[in-house]
Amino acid sequence: MEQPIPPSENKRQIIEALIFASDEPLTVKQLQTIMGSSEYTGMRFRIKEEEMLATIQSINEEYAQTNRPFRIIHIAGGYQCATQPEFADWLGRMIKEKSKRKLSQSVLESLSVIAYKQPVTKSELEAIRGVNADYAIHKLLERGLITIVGRAATPGRPLLYGTTNDFLKHFGINDLADLPKPREIDEILAEQSSEMEREILKRMGKTPEEIEEQLGSTVVSETGELKEISVEESLPPPASGDESVIS
């Protein structure tokens, strides 16, 4: 039977795990809150700042003694795991290699069509996107995000494409039913557009009241400058032969 881990070791491991897993520096106060807040169920630890700092120092000493390639550093008021400077070149190589595997916008658009319309043929994909799909299909097959799932019962028996389990893993979903519905995508895009316009109006020096009043009337001109649409510009043009004359 395994011996229980002493509470002191538990605290040390928890602190190390939290700092290691965080993608941003954690302050001592944040660590104390996570470990001791009554808001959360389960085991809780009360730990003073001095003990927290001593524990972090002890972890770093262990890293140094065992020649680990990383340390816990103090940065931006908090603590974060960072790789030692001498490994910068190797990390640079990794980042370059990962960037090669990124999907381009056009390939992602093709993948979206396949995900929502599957099973789909190459010609159907090209009809929807309006461009040749050879490259996109090749890249997606190469990455294992799509696969051939059969042949269509149409002249020529063209291949049918569908997504794979690797597609689900890549996007962090369990099932195709978890994909956002087209309506949800439209709502997300509309919300993002609204937030962007709010920021533009804010930078133009508008008050909160003016921002709410002018939403939907700010654009970026052809020269890249911010421009407000006048009332006349926002109105649709009069129908041909139906112009009104006001005297």
N, C-alpha and C positions, 0 to 999 in steps of 0.2 A: 504493500500500500504506500502511495506517495506521501511524503511528509508535506504538510501545509507550508506555504511560503510565509516567512515571518512578515509582520506588518511593515517593518522598516524597509524590507526588500520590495514589498508591494509598492510602497510609495516611490521608491527609486525607479522601479520599472515603469510605473504609470507616468512619472514625469518624463522619462526618456521616450516613452511611446508617444505622448502628446506632442512633444517638441519635434520628434522625428516625422510624425504624420502631418503636422500643420504646414500649410503652404505659405504662411506668413508668420512673422515673429510673434511669440506669445509673451506677454508681460507676466511678472510675478503675480500680480493681482488676478489676471485671467486664469493662470494656472491654479491659484488658490480657490477661485470661484468654481472652476470645473471639478476640482477634487473635493471640495467641502460644502458645496451648496446643498441646502435641504430641498431645493427644487427638484433634484434628481433622486430616484429610488436607488436602492442598493447600497454598497459600501461607500462611506465617506471618510475623508481624512482632513483634519485640521492641521495645517502646516505653516509655521512662521516663515517670514521672509529669509531670516538667517539660515534656517534649515534648508529652504529651497535653494538658496545660492550655494550652500555647502554641498548639497546633493549634485547640482549641476557641475560644480568644480570636480567632484569625485568621479562623475561619469566621464568628464574630459580627461582626467588623469588615467582612467582605465583605457580610454581610446588611445592615448599616447603610449601607454605601456604595451598594448597589444598591436601597436602600429596600424591603427585603423586609418582609412583615407579621409575621414571626416571628423569634424569637431562641432560642439555646440558653441555658437558665437553670440555675443551681445551686439545687437544691431537694432536701430530704430526704436530703442526703448524696450525691446523684448529679446527673446532667445529663439534661435533657429538653427537647425542643422545645416552645415555647409561643408562642401568638399574642399579639401586642402588645395591651395593654389597650384602646387606642382602637377595636379591632374587636369588643369584647365585645358590643355591641348587635347587630351583624350575626350573630355566632355564636348569640346568644340566639334570633334569628328562625329560624335554621336548625334549632335544636333543637326549637323549637315546631312547625315545619313537619314535621320527621321524626316527632314524637310523634303528629301527626295520622294518619300512615300506619301506625302500629302496629296490629297485629291484636288485637282483643279476645279474651278467653279463649273466649267462645262461638264466635267465628268460627274460632279455631284448632282447637277441638274438631271443628267441621264439616269443616275442611280435613283433619284426621287421618282422619276416617271416609272421605272421598273418596279420600285417598291409599291407604288400605289396602283399600278395597272396590271401587275403580274397575274398570269404569265403573259408576256408580250414579245412580239417578234421585232426584229431589227427594223423592218420597214415601218411598223407601227410607231416605234420609238422615234424614227426619223421624221415621220409625218407630224408627230406631236411637237418635236423640238425644232423642226425646220432645218436641220443640219445633218451632215453625215455622222453616223454613230459608230463607225468602225473603230476609231481610236478609243472612245469611251468604253465600248464593250470589251476591247482587248485589255485595257487597264483594270477594269472591274473583275474580269475573269482572272487576271494575273494576281490580283489582290485577294481573290477568293470571296469577294463580296456578292457576286452573282454566280449562277451556274446554269447550265442547259437543263431544262426540266422536261423537254419533250419536243414534239413537232406539231405545228398547227395543221388542222384538217382543211387546208386550202391549197390551191394549185402550187406545186413546187415544194410542198411540205416544209416551209421555213422553220428554223429552230425557234423554240420558245425559251425565254430567259426569266429567271426568278431569283429572289434573294436567298442567301444561305444563313446558316447559324452564325457564321463569322460576321455577317451583317448585323445581326442582333447584338452580338458581343461588342462590335465596334461602336454602336450607338447606345449601348447600355440599356437595351429593352429586352423583355422576356418573350414577347409575342408580337406579331405584326399588328394585332389589335391595339397594341399600345402606341402605335404611330399617331401623331396628332391628326385630327380630322382637318380637311381643307378649310372648314369654317373657323376652326381654332387657329390655324396658321394665319388666316386673314385678320383675325382679331389681334393676334400677337403683332403682326406687321403694322396694323393701324395704331396700336398702342405705342410701338416704338417710334413711328412717324410723329405721333402727337408729342411724345417726350422730346424728340429732337427739335421740333418746332418751338416748344416751350423754352428750350435752352437757347435757341437762336434769338427769340424775342427777349429773353433775359439779357443776353449779350448786347442787344440793341438798346438796353437801358429802360425797358418797359417795366411798369409797375405790375404787381400780381393781377390787379383789376384789368389793366390794359392787355395783359397776356391772355386772360380768359376771353376777353372781348374780341381779340384779333386772331385767335387760333383758326387756322385754315386759310389765312390770308398772307402768309410769308413764304417767299420762294427764294431760290438762289438764281441770280440772273446768269446770262450766258457768259459774262465776264467774271463770274465767281463771286459777285457782290450780293449782299443781302438786300432784298427788295420787298417792300410791302405792296400788295395788290390793291389797287384802288377799287372803290365800289363799282365803277364803270367797267373795269377790267374783269371783275369777278362775275358780271352778268353775262348770260349767253347772248350771242349776236342775234339781231332780229331776223325773222324768217324773210326770205326773198319776196318782195312785193307786198310786204306787210309792215313797212316802215311808218311810224307815226310821226307827225309833225306837230310840235308844240309851239304855239305863238305866244 
